[in-house]
Amino acid sequence: MPEAVLHQVRDELLDYRASGMSVMEMSHRSPEFIEIAETAEADLRALLDAPDDYRLLFLQGGATTQFAAVPLNLLNGKGGADYVETGSWSAKAIKEARRHCAVNVAATSAAEQFNQIPPLDTWELDSDAAYLHICGNETIGGVQFHHYPDCGVTLVADLSSELLSRPIDVTQFGLIYAGAQKNIGPAGLTLVIVRDDLLGRAAANTPTMLDYAVQAKAGSMYNTPPTFAWYVAGLVFKWLLAQGGLKGMAARNAAKAGLLYDALNRSNFYRSPVARADRSLMNVPFTLADPRLDSAFLEGATGRGLTNLKGHRSVGGMRASLYNAVPEAAVASLVDYMNDFERESA
Ligand SMILES: *Cc1c(COP(=O)(O)O)cnc(C)c1O
């Protein structure tokens, strides 16, 4: 979370703009909350430059719920869909989709320990697939699409850990989804951006809450939405607009990632497991050449206020997440610490 947004939340927590109550206490149908919701939606649309024929939905259930909602809504009578497997999150999306349809894994980098995006010319697409699903940024493995594929089929993307980190061309996608808690706002909110013509095709057994057409028609308020998370995300959208929008964020995020990757490239003491062309600007996993030093590295980092650097339990090592709210100075501190630790361990 951007610190400025946390200060604003604190200032408005007990009495939201002289309404006499906290946003947490408002009815989602109250004029105050409707204004919060509509402003957030308009700001998100402006940030993404999303055309009018895309609906912006503010839902619950996390990206994981979308793993099921996507096939339920988009199969449209077809038997299957194409998925590209690039790491743990796309693997989970595939596993869940298999409960609802035939999944064609068009490409996978499993044999390469998911250290790269499979080259586009090796993908084997099913000509009858309802859509093609990718995970734009693998949060755990640190592999990112730097160009989204244009394969002439409806593209669906899990952008949970990169949405709003850089400008995207929304019209390349039929549907985008993202859990908010990585790069957008508090947990509890899930954004879905869906093109109008994909609405109204849900399978008959689709739970009402997961039917995009129902949610679009209800303004994401078929039931009580995650009001507080929606409000805070709206403050983050305002903050992003004030930072120069997504172009401004992209420049800062590239600078931050550049600092850290330069340090990794310079050193034999640290290693990045990811192929250079596919390295994520958001999540940077790295290992120490000698893993016996891992715990000393993490302890020393904590001592300097550098926390949350332990790699995901499934891969070990370290991982630095460089989300929008991380200032460049924090990355510079990490690089200074890494240089000091390397010198002291030599
Ligand atoms: C965290 C994450 C998920 C799961 O998100 P939840 O909101 O916890 O369901 C899915 N995909 C990606 C890329 C993620 O980073």
The ligand as a Tripos MOL2 file, in Angstrom:
@<TRIPOS>MOLECULE
LIG
   15    15     1     0     0
SMALL
NO_CHARGES

@<TRIPOS>ATOM
      1 C1         -1.9230  -14.4150   -5.6460 C.3       1 LIG1
      2 C2         -2.2740  -14.8740   -6.9990 C.ar      1 LIG1
      3 C3         -3.4230  -15.6510   -7.2530 C.ar      1 LIG1
      4 C4         -4.3780  -16.0680   -6.1590 C.3       1 LIG1
      5 O1         -5.0200  -14.9550   -5.6970 O.3       1 LIG1
      6 P1         -6.1660  -15.0380   -4.5590 P.3       1 LIG1
      7 O2         -6.7090  -13.6550   -4.6400 O.co2     1 LIG1
      8 O3         -5.4550  -15.3360   -3.2790 O.co2     1 LIG1
      9 O4         -7.1290  -16.0820   -4.9640 O.co2     1 LIG1
     10 C5         -3.6800  -16.0290   -8.5440 C.ar      1 LIG1
     11 N1         -2.8790  -15.6690   -9.5500 N.ar      1 LIG1
     12 C6         -1.7640  -14.9290   -9.3530 C.ar      1 LIG1
     13 C7         -0.9110  -14.5660  -10.5120 C.3       1 LIG1
     14 C8         -1.4350  -14.5170   -8.0700 C.ar      1 LIG1
     15 O5         -0.3360  -13.7780   -7.8590 O.3       1 LIG1
@<TRIPOS>BOND
     1     1     2 1
     2     2     3 ar
     3     2    14 ar
     4     3     4 1
     5     3    10 ar
     6     4     5 1
     7     5     6 1
     8     6     7 2
     9     6     8 1
    10     6     9 1
    11    10    11 ar
    12    11    12 ar
    13    12    13 1
    14    12    14 ar
    15    14    15 1
@<TRIPOS>SUBSTRUCTURE
     1 LIG1         1 GROUP 0 **** ****
